[in-house]
Amino acid sequence: MIMSASAFTTDGADHTVELVVLENPESATDGGLAVLSKEIIPLLSQAERPKINIFKDFRSREKPLEQVIKNITEAEISLLSQLSFWVWKGSRYSGLVCMALSSIIYFVMEVLSDKFNAQSIPLFETAFTRCTVTLILSCLWLRISGQPLFEATHPWSPLVLRALLGSLSLLSFVYCIQRIPFSQALVLGFTTPIFASIMAKIILHEKLKIADIVGLICSFFGMLFIFKMLYTRRLLKAEEASIISFMRNHHIYIALIGLFSSITSGISYCLIKAAAKASDQPVLTVFSFGILASPATGICSFAFEEFVLPSRYSLSLMLILGTLSFLAEVFLARGLQLEKVGKAVNVQFTEVALSQLWGICTSRMGWTSFGQLAGCLLILISVTCTMYIGPDKDNE
């Protein structure tokens, strides 16, 4: 019901009030409600009102965190794959980097052998274990990558010669280690880069620049300074007397065997490069070496040494060292495949400098010897210059 009032005035100053009553007209009602509906509008519609449920599963809130973790993991994997590609083939420095990684792995093997060796294992037996692990892992690598193990298209001539000369070099080097002090055996072993450069000049017709020759000479003399000091400081009196007595009668004989090991190893480097470039698969050279070296070292182990059954700890260490040896051989073959032999082998002296620095940091040696410091400095300068100069333009 709606009431309205109106008033009017007459000349007689009489006032009259009129009251009019209307019975709820639908039109007026509809108009009023329309006005009210326009003026009163809820801030949130029914559909937009938040629904609160205490039994709601809040695990959906973890999706953004899971997504962030997934993105970070994918980024790390992508970065690792890019780094692996850069090391293996994606850079003009890949050959030198692979050689450096091979030397670093050999240095890690030396540290592990020194720190965790708890049982005396004969050298031929140790070599047999490493060669066997290398053979198995190289076979698995080739099978997984889809590379046939035996195929007529393989460069069999350099592969067979590489396996033969590499095995002869390994056996003769182990023989030298058993007969002469370890430091002198290493000096003979590290003449391999010198012979490898000479053989690369003869066999592969590589051009050696003056910088490459100077780098090899500096690194070799640095190694001589280091091991001369180590020999004079570490050798015990009883050991010294027995070794000197033996070397007086067999000095030339042992020296020739050591030089034979270095020469065959240098030729083997050239064959690794030739076979790896011909087959475009450096692991194939490692596989061919393992086929011959594994049974050869096994035969020498049972023929010339007394077999020692290793404990679980020693066996685990030998398997780890065998795996690292396989990786070092693969990086070595890849480095020789991508880089000139005369330039790549100079990076191998990194192992000597790292070994010396490790001995100083672990307080086994002091900074008292000028020869040791000069040797490390010469090697580091030589290797750094080789890495800085990089490969030649005609080799890219």
C-alpha positions as CSV (number, residue, x, y, z in Angstrom):
1,M,0.0,0.0,0.0
2,I,1.3,3.5,-1.0
3,M,0.1,6.7,0.6
4,S,0.5,10.1,-0.9
5,A,-0.5,13.5,0.5
6,S,-1.1,16.8,-1.3
7,A,-1.8,20.3,0.1
8,F,-3.3,23.5,-1.4
9,T,-4.0,27.0,-0.2
10,T,-7.1,29.2,-0.7
11,D,-7.5,32.8,-0.4
12,G,-9.4,32.4,2.9
13,A,-6.2,31.0,4.5
14,D,-8.0,27.8,5.0
15,H,-5.8,24.7,4.7
16,T,-7.1,21.5,3.4
17,V,-5.2,18.2,3.5
18,E,-6.1,15.4,1.2
19,L,-5.1,11.8,1.7
20,V,-5.1,9.4,-1.2
21,V,-4.7,5.6,-0.7
22,L,-3.6,3.4,-3.7
23,E,-4.0,-0.4,-3.6
24,N,-0.5,-1.8,-4.5
25,P,-0.4,-1.3,-8.2
26,E,1.7,-3.8,-10.0
27,S,3.4,-1.2,-12.2
28,A,4.5,0.9,-9.3
29,T,5.7,-2.1,-7.4
30,D,7.7,-3.4,-10.3
31,G,9.2,0.0,-10.9
32,G,10.2,0.3,-7.3
33,L,11.8,-3.1,-7.1
34,A,13.7,-2.4,-10.3
35,V,15.1,0.7,-8.8
36,L,16.1,-1.1,-5.6
37,S,17.6,-4.0,-7.6
38,K,19.8,-1.5,-9.5
39,E,20.8,0.3,-6.3
40,I,21.6,-2.8,-4.2
41,I,24.0,-5.1,-6.0
42,P,26.0,-7.8,-4.1
43,L,29.8,-7.4,-4.3
44,L,30.3,-11.1,-5.0
45,S,27.9,-13.1,-7.1
46,Q,26.9,-16.5,-6.0
47,A,29.3,-18.1,-8.5
48,E,32.2,-16.0,-7.4
49,R,31.9,-16.5,-3.7
50,P,34.8,-18.5,-2.3
51,K,34.0,-21.9,-1.0
52,I,35.8,-23.0,2.1
53,N,36.1,-26.7,2.8
54,I,38.2,-27.9,5.7
55,F,38.5,-31.3,4.0
56,K,40.1,-29.9,0.9
57,D,43.3,-31.6,-0.3
58,F,46.1,-29.0,-0.1
59,R,48.5,-31.1,-2.2
60,S,47.6,-29.0,-5.3
61,R,49.5,-26.1,-3.7
62,E,52.7,-28.1,-4.1
63,K,52.5,-28.2,-7.9
64,P,54.3,-24.9,-8.3
65,L,57.2,-26.1,-6.2
66,E,57.4,-29.4,-8.0
67,Q,57.4,-27.5,-11.3
68,V,60.3,-25.3,-10.1
69,I,62.3,-28.3,-9.1
70,K,61.5,-30.0,-12.4
71,N,62.7,-26.9,-14.3
72,I,65.9,-26.7,-12.3
73,T,66.6,-30.3,-12.9
74,E,66.0,-30.0,-16.6
75,A,68.3,-26.9,-16.7
76,E,71.1,-28.8,-14.9
77,I,70.7,-31.8,-17.3
78,S,70.8,-29.4,-20.3
79,L,73.9,-27.7,-18.9
80,L,75.6,-31.0,-18.3
81,S,74.7,-32.2,-21.8
82,Q,76.0,-29.0,-23.3
83,L,79.2,-29.2,-21.3
84,S,79.7,-32.9,-22.4
85,F,79.1,-31.9,-26.0
86,W,81.6,-29.1,-25.7
87,V,84.2,-31.4,-24.2
88,W,83.7,-34.2,-26.7
89,K,83.3,-32.3,-30.0
90,G,81.7,-28.9,-29.6
91,S,84.9,-26.8,-29.4
92,R,88.1,-26.3,-31.2
93,Y,89.8,-27.1,-27.9
94,S,88.1,-30.5,-27.5
95,G,91.2,-32.5,-28.4
96,L,93.4,-30.7,-25.8
97,V,90.6,-30.8,-23.2
98,C,90.2,-34.6,-23.7
99,M,93.9,-35.1,-23.2
100,A,93.8,-33.0,-20.0
101,L,90.9,-35.0,-18.7
102,S,92.8,-38.2,-19.4
103,S,95.8,-37.0,-17.4
104,I,93.6,-35.9,-14.6
105,I,91.9,-39.3,-14.4
106,Y,95.3,-41.0,-14.3
107,F,96.3,-38.7,-11.5
108,V,93.1,-39.6,-9.6
109,M,94.0,-43.3,-10.1
110,E,97.4,-42.7,-8.6
111,V,95.9,-40.9,-5.5
112,L,93.3,-43.7,-5.0
113,S,96.0,-46.4,-5.3
114,D,98.2,-44.6,-2.8
115,K,95.5,-43.8,-0.2
116,F,93.3,-46.9,-0.3
117,N,95.6,-49.7,-1.2
118,A,95.5,-52.2,1.6
119,Q,96.7,-55.4,0.0
120,S,99.8,-56.1,-2.1
121,I,98.7,-57.2,-5.5
122,P,101.2,-58.3,-8.1
123,L,101.6,-55.8,-11.0
124,F,100.7,-58.2,-13.8
125,E,97.6,-59.2,-11.9
126,T,96.6,-55.6,-11.5
127,A,97.2,-54.9,-15.2
128,F,95.1,-58.0,-16.1
129,T,92.2,-56.7,-14.0
130,R,92.3,-53.2,-15.6
131,C,92.6,-54.6,-19.1
132,T,89.7,-56.9,-18.5
133,V,87.5,-54.2,-17.2
134,T,88.5,-52.0,-20.1
135,L,87.6,-54.7,-22.6
136,I,84.2,-55.3,-21.0
137,L,83.3,-51.6,-20.8
138,S,84.5,-50.8,-24.3
139,C,82.4,-53.7,-25.6
140,L,79.3,-52.5,-23.8
141,W,80.0,-48.9,-25.1
142,L,80.1,-50.1,-28.7
143,R,77.0,-52.3,-28.3
144,I,74.9,-49.6,-26.7
145,S,76.0,-47.1,-29.4
146,G,75.0,-49.5,-32.1
147,Q,78.6,-49.9,-33.4
148,P,79.4,-53.4,-34.7
149,L,82.3,-55.0,-33.0
150,F,83.7,-56.9,-36.0
151,E,83.0,-55.5,-39.4
152,A,84.9,-55.7,-42.7
153,T,84.9,-51.9,-43.0
154,H,86.9,-51.4,-39.9
155,P,90.5,-50.3,-40.4
156,W,91.9,-53.6,-39.2
157,S,95.5,-52.9,-40.0
158,P,96.0,-50.0,-37.6
159,L,93.8,-51.6,-35.0
160,V,95.7,-54.8,-34.9
161,L,99.1,-53.0,-34.9
162,R,97.8,-50.7,-32.1
163,A,96.7,-53.7,-30.0
164,L,100.1,-55.5,-30.6
165,L,102.3,-52.5,-29.9
166,G,100.2,-51.3,-27.0
167,S,100.3,-54.7,-25.3
168,L,104.1,-55.0,-25.8
169,S,104.6,-51.5,-24.4
170,L,102.4,-52.3,-21.3
171,L,104.2,-55.6,-20.6
172,S,107.7,-54.1,-21.0
173,F,106.7,-51.2,-18.8
174,V,105.5,-53.5,-16.0
175,Y,108.7,-55.4,-16.3
176,C,110.7,-52.2,-15.8
177,I,108.7,-51.2,-12.8
178,Q,109.5,-54.5,-11.2
179,R,113.3,-54.1,-11.8
180,I,114.1,-50.5,-11.3
181,P,112.9,-47.7,-8.9
182,F,109.4,-46.4,-9.7
183,S,110.6,-42.9,-10.3
184,Q,113.1,-44.0,-12.9
185,A,110.5,-46.2,-14.6
186,L,108.2,-43.1,-14.8
187,V,111.0,-41.1,-16.3
188,L,111.4,-43.7,-19.0
189,G,107.7,-43.9,-19.4
190,F,107.3,-40.2,-19.9
191,T,109.7,-40.2,-22.8
192,T,106.7,-41.5,-24.7
193,P,105.6,-38.0,-25.7
194,I,109.0,-37.3,-27.3
195,F,108.9,-40.5,-29.3
196,A,105.3,-40.0,-30.2
197,S,106.1,-36.6,-31.7
198,I,109.0,-38.1,-33.7
199,M,106.9,-41.0,-34.9
200,A,104.0,-38.7,-35.8
201,K,106.5,-36.8,-38.0
202,I,107.6,-40.0,-39.7
203,I,104.3,-41.9,-39.9
204,L,101.6,-39.3,-40.1
205,H,103.7,-36.5,-41.7
206,E,102.7,-34.0,-39.0
207,K,104.5,-30.7,-39.0
208,L,106.0,-29.8,-35.7
209,K,106.2,-26.1,-34.9
210,I,108.9,-24.6,-32.8
211,A,106.4,-23.8,-30.1
212,D,105.4,-27.5,-29.9
213,I,109.0,-28.7,-29.7
214,V,109.9,-26.1,-27.0
215,G,106.8,-27.1,-25.0
216,L,107.8,-30.8,-25.1
217,I,111.4,-30.0,-24.0
218,C,110.3,-27.8,-21.2
219,S,107.8,-30.4,-19.9
220,F,110.3,-33.2,-20.1
221,F,113.0,-31.2,-18.3
222,G,110.5,-30.2,-15.6
223,M,109.7,-33.9,-15.1
224,L,113.4,-34.7,-14.8
225,F,113.9,-32.0,-12.1
226,I,111.0,-33.5,-10.1
227,F,111.9,-37.1,-10.2
228,K,115.6,-36.5,-9.7
229,M,114.7,-34.9,-6.4
230,L,112.3,-37.7,-5.5
231,Y,114.8,-40.4,-6.2
232,T,117.5,-38.8,-4.1
233,R,115.1,-38.1,-1.2
234,R,112.9,-41.2,-1.1
235,L,115.2,-44.1,-1.9
236,L,116.1,-46.2,1.2
237,K,119.6,-47.4,1.8
238,A,118.9,-51.1,1.6
239,E,116.8,-50.6,-1.5
240,E,119.4,-48.4,-3.0
241,A,122.2,-50.9,-2.5
242,S,120.2,-53.8,-4.1
243,I,119.1,-51.7,-7.0
244,I,122.5,-50.3,-7.7
245,S,124.0,-53.8,-7.5
246,F,121.4,-55.1,-10.0
247,M,121.8,-52.1,-12.4
248,R,125.6,-52.5,-12.6
249,N,125.1,-55.8,-14.2
250,H,121.9,-55.2,-16.2
251,H,121.8,-51.4,-16.7
252,I,121.9,-51.4,-20.5
253,Y,119.5,-54.3,-20.6
254,I,116.8,-52.6,-18.5
255,A,117.3,-49.2,-20.2
256,L,116.8,-50.8,-23.6
257,I,113.6,-52.4,-22.4
258,G,112.4,-49.1,-21.0
259,L,113.2,-47.3,-24.3
260,F,111.5,-50.1,-26.2
261,S,108.3,-49.5,-24.1
262,S,108.4,-45.8,-24.9
263,I,109.0,-46.2,-28.6
264,T,106.2,-48.8,-29.0
265,S,103.9,-46.6,-27.0
266,G,104.7,-43.6,-29.2
267,I,104.0,-45.6,-32.3
268,S,100.8,-46.8,-30.7
269,Y,99.7,-43.2,-30.3
270,C,100.0,-42.6,-34.0
271,L,98.1,-45.8,-34.8
272,I,95.3,-44.7,-32.3
273,K,95.0,-41.5,-34.2
274,A,94.9,-43.2,-37.6
275,A,92.4,-45.9,-36.6
276,A,90.2,-43.4,-34.7
277,K,90.0,-41.0,-37.7
278,A,89.4,-43.9,-40.1
279,S,86.6,-45.5,-38.1
280,D,85.3,-42.2,-36.5
281,Q,85.0,-44.3,-33.2
282,P,87.8,-43.8,-30.7
283,V,86.4,-46.5,-28.4
284,L,87.1,-49.1,-31.1
285,T,90.9,-48.6,-30.5
286,V,90.4,-49.2,-26.8
287,F,88.4,-52.3,-27.6
288,S,91.1,-53.7,-29.9
289,F,93.7,-53.1,-27.2
290,G,91.7,-54.9,-24.6
291,I,91.2,-58.0,-26.8
292,L,95.0,-58.6,-26.9
293,A,96.2,-57.0,-23.7
294,S,93.8,-58.8,-21.3
295,P,94.9,-62.4,-22.2
296,A,98.5,-61.3,-22.5
297,T,98.7,-59.8,-19.0
298,G,96.7,-62.8,-17.6
299,I,99.2,-65.2,-19.1
300,C,102.1,-63.2,-17.7
301,S,100.4,-63.0,-14.3
302,F,100.1,-66.8,-14.0
303,A,103.5,-67.5,-15.6
304,F,105.8,-65.1,-13.8
305,E,104.0,-64.2,-10.6
306,E,102.2,-66.0,-7.8
307,F,98.5,-65.4,-8.0
308,V,97.1,-63.5,-5.0
309,L,93.4,-63.8,-4.3
310,P,92.2,-60.2,-3.6
311,S,89.9,-59.4,-0.8
312,R,86.5,-57.7,-1.3
313,Y,88.0,-54.3,-0.5
314,S,90.9,-54.8,-2.9
315,L,88.7,-56.2,-5.6
316,S,86.4,-53.2,-5.4
317,L,89.3,-50.8,-5.6
318,M,90.7,-52.7,-8.6
319,L,87.3,-52.5,-10.4
320,I,87.1,-48.8,-9.7
321,L,90.6,-48.2,-11.0
322,G,89.8,-50.4,-14.0
323,T,86.7,-48.2,-14.8
324,L,88.8,-45.0,-14.4
325,S,91.5,-46.5,-16.7
326,F,88.8,-47.2,-19.3
327,L,87.7,-43.5,-19.2
328,A,91.2,-42.3,-19.4
329,E,91.9,-44.5,-22.4
330,V,88.7,-43.2,-24.1
331,F,89.6,-39.6,-23.6
332,L,93.2,-40.3,-24.7
333,A,91.9,-41.8,-28.0
334,R,89.5,-39.0,-28.5
335,G,92.1,-36.4,-27.9
336,L,94.5,-38.0,-30.3
337,Q,91.7,-38.3,-32.9
338,L,90.9,-34.5,-32.8
339,E,94.4,-33.0,-32.2
340,K,97.9,-33.3,-33.6
341,V,99.9,-35.9,-31.8
342,G,102.9,-33.6,-31.2
343,K,100.7,-31.0,-29.5
344,A,98.4,-33.3,-27.6
345,V,101.0,-35.4,-25.9
346,N,102.5,-32.4,-24.2
347,V,99.3,-32.1,-22.1
348,Q,100.0,-35.5,-20.6
349,F,102.7,-34.0,-18.4
350,T,99.9,-32.5,-16.4
351,E,99.7,-35.7,-14.4
352,V,103.3,-35.2,-13.2
353,A,102.7,-31.7,-12.0
354,L,99.4,-32.6,-10.3
355,S,101.0,-35.6,-8.5
356,Q,103.8,-33.3,-7.3
357,L,101.4,-30.6,-6.1
358,W,99.3,-33.3,-4.3
359,G,102.3,-34.5,-2.5
360,I,103.1,-31.0,-1.3
361,C,99.6,-30.3,-0.2
362,T,99.4,-33.5,1.8
363,S,102.6,-32.7,3.6
364,R,104.5,-35.6,2.2
365,M,106.9,-33.2,0.6
366,G,108.1,-29.7,1.4
367,W,108.8,-26.6,-0.5
368,T,112.5,-26.9,0.2
369,S,113.7,-28.4,-3.1
370,F,114.3,-25.8,-5.8
371,G,114.3,-28.7,-8.4
372,Q,110.7,-29.7,-7.5
373,L,109.4,-26.1,-7.7
374,A,111.3,-25.5,-11.0
375,G,109.9,-28.7,-12.5
376,C,106.3,-27.9,-11.6
377,L,106.7,-24.4,-12.9
378,L,108.1,-25.5,-16.2
379,I,105.4,-28.1,-16.8
380,L,102.6,-25.8,-15.9
381,I,103.9,-23.0,-18.1
382,S,104.4,-25.4,-21.0
383,V,101.0,-27.0,-20.7
384,T,99.3,-23.6,-20.2
385,C,100.9,-22.2,-23.3
386,T,99.9,-25.3,-25.3
387,M,96.3,-24.9,-24.2
388,Y,96.3,-21.2,-24.8
389,I,97.7,-21.4,-28.3
390,G,95.2,-24.1,-29.1
391,P,95.1,-26.2,-32.3
392,D,96.5,-25.1,-35.6
393,K,94.2,-23.6,-38.2
394,D,95.0,-26.4,-40.7
395,N,93.9,-29.0,-38.1
396,E,90.5,-27.6,-37.3
